[in-house]
Amino acid sequence: MSDLKIGTCSWKYDSWRGLVYTDGPAINYLKEYARIYNTVEADQWFWSLHGIKQNFDAAKKIVSQYKESVPSGFRFSIKLPTVLP
């Protein structure tokens, strides 16, 4: 049963301060989230790529920051938009 992954859809919710996260002034939401859960759905690209040419270099930087925030074995489920011609 060690393959069971439990998480939520996204992780950055101010309303979770004091419940899932500490209540400090500068929170790494993903790092704190990963202390409790072992997977999460990342949906920001789903909402931001519709009809817009994105700067994928910026996305690479974000992905690197995500990788540094979670332990080995943490899993992301990426929600992506449908690519239309």
N, C-alpha and C positions, 0 to 999 in steps of 0.2 A: 504493500500500500504506500510505499515511500514515493511513488510517482504522482501521488495526488497533489495537485496545485490548487491553492485557494487564493483568490484575490478579488479585486473590484474593477469596475470600469473607470479608469483614471485614478488619480491620487492626490491632486492638489486642491484641497478643500479647506478653506480657513475655518469652517465650522467644525472641523475635526480636531482643532487645537484643544489640548487638555484631554482628549479622548484617545486618539491615535498618535497625535504629535505632542511634543512639548509645547509650552506656551512662550517660548523665547522670541526675541525680536527678529532673528535671522534663522529661518528654518530651511533645511534641505528636506523638503517634503518627501521626495523619493527615498532618500536614505533612511529616514525615520519610518516610512511606510514599509520598507524592505526588512525592517527588524521584526515585523509581525506577519507579513504576507510574503509568499514566494512567487507570485505572478501578478501581472496587471495588464490591463488593456490600455495601450497608448493610442489616443484618438485625435491628437491635435492636428496631424496631417490630413485626416479625413475632413476636418472642418476648414482647413486652410488652403487646400490644393484645388478647390473647385474653380476652374476657369482662370487660374492665375499661374503665370510662370514663376516658379519659386527659385530662390537662391539655395541650391542644394549643398553648397559649402557650409551655409549656416546650419542646415540640418545635420551634416556630419559632425559639427561641433557639439550640437545638442546631444546626438547619440553618444559621443565620447563622454559627455558629462553624465549621461544616464549610466553608462557602463561603470564609471568610477563610483557611482552612488550605491550600487547594489552588490551583494555578495555573489560569488561563483554559484552557478546553478539557478539563479533567479531567471525567470522567463517573462518576456514581453509578448503580448499578442497585439499585433499592429493592425489597426483598422484603417484601411486605405479606400479612397474613392474609386469608383469605376472610371476607367480611362476611356474617354470618348474620342472618336476620330476628329 
